[in-house]
Amino acid sequence: MIEDTLSRKLPPDLDKLQMLGRLVSGITHEINTPMHYLEHNLTFLKVAFKDLMRLQEHCCTLLQNIQAGEQPDNSAWQELAKLKSEVELDYLQTEIGKTLEQSIEGIDMVSGIVLALKDFSHQSQRDFSMTDINKCIETACTISRHEWKKVADLQLELAGDLPFLFCSRDEIHQVLLNLIVNSAHAITEKKDTGRYDRGTITVKTKSLGDQVEIRVEDDGAGITEENRNKIFMADFTTKKAGAGTGFGLSLVRHIVEIRHHGNICFESVPGSGTVFTVVLPHRQPDQKSCEAES
């Protein structure tokens, strides 16, 4: 019933577009912040370069005079000392290095976000293919960073021996984004009550023989008893109007259980947190059979 409702309500890729739409403001902020630092740093380097060129020109003039047999008088040396003081050479030697390091970090941050967006938004990845689940998790964490960075620390415990999985990378991204963003919102809800300042989201992977396990844990508000049987229902949401589509966890279950023949379950203690566990089999049906059942 849920699957039928979802298929009627969601045109192809609309769910992904809705998710990107909700995250785009935060993603823009994540890009703008390092870009502002880069603009400031480049302005500083431009001024520093101009000052260093003035100092170099004066030194070159003195050197040319000495090579021509002229001995600079005291005023020439005093002018050089004055210019060196104005330029603050010792300060520039330290700060230029720091500025370049910060600029490289900013470029790396923007590059990481752009690559994550490219990985997430690729149009052909709804098809099933061999997929690095750990990389999917890193992509989802990068794209959703603005949702969790102010309220939680995010920890990754990813199995180094995790085999590639035959799955839809596009849809696994959506599962991970929904779970991570929901964890961030649960932590925000608990934080707003004044019970703590900052929470923790932990994402783990583990190989279970012929299966792969993904766990998303948080120490947020938890799920109330009255909502436990509702969270996977289509259109159910605890968010305020305009804050969500209501497709979140019902779509997650559809992707995990119907599209990938896996399993999703959760454990939750109200006021203490929630753990969602996704188990996906290594061996998947071929793409056509999956699409026929979805």
N, C-alpha and C positions, 0 to 999 in steps of 0.2 A: 504493500500500500504506500509506504513512504517512497519507495523507488519510483512508483508510477507518478506520485505527486511531484517529485523532483523532476522527472523527465518532462512532464507537462509544463512545469514552470520555468525551467532553465534551458534557454537556447544554448547551442554549442558555444563554449568558452565564456558565457556570460558570468558564470561563477568566478572565473579567474579575473575578469574585468572588474567585477564588483570588489573583489579582494584588493586589487591594485588601486581602485578608486579610493578605498578607505585608507590605504597606506600611503598614497602619493604625496600628501601634505608632509608627512613625516620624512619620507624619502627625499623630498625637495629640501627640507631643512637639513638633513644629514649631508647633502651635497653642498648646500650654501655655506654651512659653517666652515668647512675647510677652505672653500673658495674665498671667503672673506679673509681668512688668515693668509692665504696665498697673495691676495691683493695687497694686504698690509705689508707682507714680507717683501714683495717685489718693489713696492714703493720705497721701503727702507734701503733695499739693495741699490736702487737707482740713485738715491741721494748719496749713499756711501761710495758708489762707483765714481760719481761726479767729484766728491771730495778727494778721493784717492788719485784721480787724474790731475787735480790741481797740485797735489803734493808731488806727484811724479814729474809733472812739467817743471816745477821749480827745481827738483833734484837734477833733472836732465840739463837744465840751463846752467846750474852750478858746475856739473860735470863737464859740459862743453867748454865753459870758461877756463876750467882747470887744465883741460887737454890743450887749449889754445895758449897756455902759458900765463894766464891771468890768475892772480891769487884773490879769492873772494875776501872782501873786507868784513869787519864785524857786523855791519848792518845786514849783509847778505845771510850770514849765519843766524843772526837774530830773527830775520824774516822767516828762515826755514824752521826755526824752533817755534815761532809763533804759529806758523801754518800747521805744524805737526800737532800743536796743542789744540788748535781749532778743529782739526780733523778728528782728534781723539783716536789716534792710531791704535793704542793698546785696546781700547774699547771695541773698535771695529774688528780687530784680529779675533776677539772672542765672540762677538755677536754675529759676525758674518757666518761663521761656522755653525752656530746654533740655528740661525735663520735658514740656512740651506738644509739642515737636517729636518727642521719643522716643515719646510716646504715639500721635501720628499715624502714625509709622512702624510701630509695633506693630499698629495697627488696619489699616493698608494691607497688612501682611504676612498677617494672619489673613484679611482679605478676599480677598487673592490666592489663598490656599490653598483657601478655601471655593469661590471661583469656578472654580478648576481642578478641584476635586472634582466640582462640579456639571457642568462640561463633560465630564469623564471618565465620570461615572456615568449620564448621561442615557440613559434606556431606549430611546429611538427611534433612536439614532444608529448602530445597526448597518446601517440602510438606507443606500443610496448617495445622496449629495448633494454639491453643490459645497462644497468644504472648503478652509479656509486651513491649509495644511500647516505654515507657520511658527508659527501659533498652536497647533497640535497639539503641536509641539515644545516651546514654552514651557510648555504645560500639563503635559506629561510631565516636564519638568525640575523644575517646582514640586512635583508630587506625589512625585517620587522624591528630593527634596532631602536628606532625612535619610539616604538610602543613600550619597550621595556627598560631602556637605559636609565630613565629617571627614577624608576621605582624598584628596580631589581638588578641583581648581579646574575649573569647568565653563565652557567658552567657546562662545559661539554665533556662527556666521558664516552668517547667513541672508540669502539673496538678496532684495533689496528688490523686484525685478521678478518674483518667483515668482508664476505664475498660480494661481488656485484649481484644485483637482483634483476630478474626479468620483470619489468614493471613499466608503468607510465610515469616518467619523471615529472611531467607537468602536474599530474594528479597527486603524486606524493608530495610535491611542493605545497599544494593546496592543503593537504592534510596537516603537514607540519606547521604551516603558517597559522591555520586555524587554532591548533593546539597551543602554540607559543603565544599568540595574541590573547587567547582566552586566559592563559596563565597570567599574563601581564595585567589583564583587566581584573582578575580575581585578587591579585596582589594590591592593585590600586584600590579596590573596594575595601580590603582589609586595612590598608594604610589610611584611608579616609576616616576610618573610625578611631584613629589615633592609637591603635594597638601596637604599631611598630613603624620605624622610619623607612626600612628597606627590606625587600624580600629577596628570595633566591629562586631562580628557575634552573633546573638541571635536565639536560637532554642526554640520554644514554642509548647506546646501541650494543647489541650482543648477538653472537651467532649461536643458534640453538639447533645444531645438527642440520636438518633440512629446512630450517626456518630462520628468519631474522626478527629480532625483537627491538622495538623502539619504545623508550619510556620518556614521557615528558612529565616532570614533577615540579610542583610549586608549593610554597608555604602560604598560599593566599587564603581567601575567605572560605574556601570549600563549597561543597554543594549541599544544600539543605535536603532534609528527608523528603519534603513534599515535591522537590524537583528531580529527584533521582530517576523516576520513571518517565520523565518528560524530556530530558535533555537531548535525546536522539530523535524526537518528534519533529517533523517538518513544521516550519513557522514558529517553533517555540524559541523564545529568547527572554533573558532576564534584563536585557539592555533597554535603555530608554529609547523612545521613538527617534529614529534617525541615526542611532548609534550602531545598528547592525541589521542584517537582512533576515535573520531567522533561519538561514540555510546552513549555518556553521557546522554543528555536530551531526546533523542528519546527513549532510553532504559527505562529511568525513566517514561516517559509517557506510554510506553507499559506495564510496571509493574503495574502502578497505575490504568490505565483506562481499559486495556484489562484483565490483570490477576486478578485484585482486584475490578473491577467495581466501581472505585472511580473517583476522578477528581483532576486535577492539573492545576493551573493557576498562573500567576505572574503579579506583578506590578513593574515598573522600571522607574526611573528618571535618564537619563544619567548624570553622574558626581555626583550623590547623593546616589545611591544604588538600591537594588532589594529585593523584597519579593516574595518568592515562597510559595504557599499555597497548601498543599495536604489534601484532604478530603477522608477518607475511611469509608465505611459503616460497622456497627457492624456485621450485618448478611451477611455472605458470601455464595455463592453457594458451593456445596460440592466439594471436591478436584477433582474428576473426571471431572466434568463439566468445572472447571477452566482449567485443563490441556488440555481438548479437544479444548478449544477456543484459547489457547496460541500458 
